[in-house]
């Protein structure tokens, strides 16, 4: 009984050695991983930038469509006072209020 206990205690550092080494490695690499994650959160990838630009353009086009529809309805109601559309145009930097 005593031999088994002594062997178990003697083998414990060998069995736990891998765990301790892995934990030490994780502790050492943690700041590098944290810095990398922070950089990922702080920067915008090209994919994200393209997606955001597309979303903004779709919103602008929807706004232009709504305003053109209002203009056409006003022209149908009063054709004498109707001129060419002079409202908001999607992608026009001068007319962009957003």
Rosetta blueprint (number, residue, H / E / L):
1 X L
2 X H
3 X H
4 X H
5 X H
6 X H
7 X H
8 X H
9 X H
10 X H
11 X H
12 X H
13 X H
14 X H
15 X H
16 X H
17 X H
18 X H
19 X H
20 X H
21 X H
22 X H
23 X H
24 X H
25 X H
26 X H
27 X H
28 X H
29 X H
30 X H
31 X H
32 X H
33 X H
34 X H
35 X H
36 X H
37 X H
38 X H
39 X H
40 X H
41 X H
42 X H
43 X L
44 X L
45 X L
46 X H
47 X H
48 X H
49 X H
50 X H
51 X H
52 X H
53 X H
54 X H
55 X H
56 X H
57 X H
58 X H
59 X H
60 X H
61 X H
62 X H
63 X H
64 X H
65 X H
66 X H
67 X H
68 X H
69 X H
70 X H
71 X H
72 X H
73 X H
74 X H
75 X H
76 X H
77 X H
78 X L
79 X H
80 X H
81 X H
82 X L
83 X L
84 X L
85 X L
86 X L
87 X L
88 X L
89 X L
90 X L
91 X L
92 X L
93 X L
94 X L
95 X L
96 X L
97 X L
98 X L
